[in-house]
């Protein structure tokens, strides 16, 4: 007779059964994954609205803003209040970083890194820490945007849901892209821009299998924001002039110059970081000093504060003199570099839009002064410059093109925007090679250039592929004894070990049996025929690195050693096996990308 289960245990088993059922449905039905992506989008829209309201409330309370006004639209700020708030915000960011260390949280990965290296796996607690740091940074007036916080929490929640449902690697990466796409779509009220942000920057590719989930998330997030906040777009362009054939050549030039300026901004962040390191400023003090520096710039012009929403609306409004516009570009670029380089948490998404808009307006004024003929419309070049600069710094040419389209609804202008962003992206790619996010990875020693999934290559290591059932022999064994111990056909190769027990080389068994009898009778040892004495693999190498090593050494098999200096033998890997496993994984990723798995 079985005893009745307690109600709590029965309920727990009921939920476990439901969770297993849901997991099976999502893993087995494409429509279920699309529905889950829409749920992620609903959350992303809500998170964008909530975090935006919190940041606005912080601005209003800390800087005594009038209701519904933007921080960067102020014409004057109280100097001591601004300096104090920014310095305090820097101290709070440093405190949150210290707290994350006490909680034993590794440095949180953003959605790009998660999808490139970790198969979409993100820490939810780490994402919450990033959001708190971003709110502290932006709320205190640092020149960083909130888009990094939006995408981090939306993608982090999506990853947690996907891991809870034990989704396949490719589905988990898609769900992370859905979270980020929903966040950007909600932030700008632009579902197409959000969707292509997910494709270009978070997934690193576009496929039919990922189209529906990412679009579902972007649309769901946009609907939520429009329901909670209203239909107004985050950026509203003024009435634009007609685009002529002569403008397209000017757009191309604007794209090229914007790319050069964007490279300078990215390098500027690095120079600030290097300056702090060389001066040996303690890590906790860096954001405090950075806050004071940004506060000093804000006293000159408050447009440097926050992401720049208010300042962009000012720039989009009445036309400003060229010297004012140049001052705005220089101050905002400097403030953004100081903010990010000193340790404030946030991105350059909106800052790049603002810089590009003002830069484009300056460009149109320069054309009017230098070239006779028709007037170059400042509003038109403002939009083109905005998209070109963002494409140069953030990446995602189609993302920025669709953002311009959704802002203006102007198709002829969108063609010009596409021309400018393609030239800007190509210029950055050829001269610099990185977007802002991937440049930061490069400085940390990573080699990723996009969110394209390369994490599986890193997990396919030599240590996993090698054989451990080795046949070894001392390198001072005579060839006569070696022939008796390893007759032809018994094995192909044998690892030779020196008297200290370290790797000495590889003995090819066929070559040992081809040595002339006269040489064998003289007592020659296997040391005389060793190959690949200095060619070997290490267990942490990935399959691609192993294949490159095989090609350079012209070997069909190499020993695996624990380290270059110790040279203790761990195993053996053949070129055929490495190639086969690498090809199998490549084919698996290809089939995942086109939806066959």
HELIX and SHEET records of a PDB file:
HELIX    1   1 UNK A    7  UNK A   28  1                                  22    
HELIX    2   2 UNK A   30  UNK A   63  1                                  34    
HELIX    3   3 UNK A   71  UNK A   73  5                                   3    
HELIX    4   4 UNK A   79  UNK A  102  1                                  24    
HELIX    5   5 UNK A  111  UNK A  117  1                                   7    
HELIX    6   6 UNK A  124  UNK A  139  1                                  16    
HELIX    7   7 UNK A  147  UNK A  164  1                                  18    
HELIX    8   8 UNK A  169  UNK A  188  1                                  20    
HELIX    9   9 UNK A  191  UNK A  197  1                                   7    
HELIX   10  10 UNK A  198  UNK A  203  3                                   6    
HELIX   11  11 UNK A  208  UNK A  228  1                                  21    
HELIX   12  12 UNK A  245  UNK A  278  1                                  34    
HELIX   13  13 UNK A  283  UNK A  300  1                                  18    
HELIX   14  14 UNK A  302  UNK A  304  5                                   3    
HELIX   15  15 UNK A  309  UNK A  316  1                                   8    
HELIX   16  16 UNK A  322  UNK A  342  1                                  21    
HELIX   17  17 UNK A  349  UNK A  370  1                                  22    
HELIX   18  18 UNK A  378  UNK A  393  1                                  16    
HELIX   19  19 UNK A  397  UNK A  408  1                                  12    
HELIX   20  20 UNK A  411  UNK A  431  1                                  21    
HELIX   21  21 UNK A  436  UNK A  443  1                                   8    
HELIX   22  22 UNK A  455  UNK A  459  1                                   5    
HELIX   23  23 UNK A  462  UNK A  465  1                                   4    
HELIX   24  24 UNK A  479  UNK A  485  1                                   7    
HELIX   25  25 UNK A  509  UNK A  513  1                                   5    
HELIX   26  26 UNK A  517  UNK A  521  1                                   5    
HELIX   27  27 UNK A  526  UNK A  529  5                                   4    
HELIX   28  28 UNK A  543  UNK A  553  1                                  11    
HELIX   29  29 UNK A  575  UNK A  593  1                                  19    
SHEET    1   A 3 UNK A 472  UNK A 474  0                                        
SHEET    2   A 3 UNK A 493  UNK A 497  1                                        
SHEET    3   A 3 UNK A 503  UNK A 508 -1                                        
SHEET    1   B 3 UNK A 537  UNK A 538  0                                        
SHEET    2   B 3 UNK A 557  UNK A 561  1                                        
SHEET    3   B 3 UNK A 569  UNK A 574 -1                                        
END                                                                             
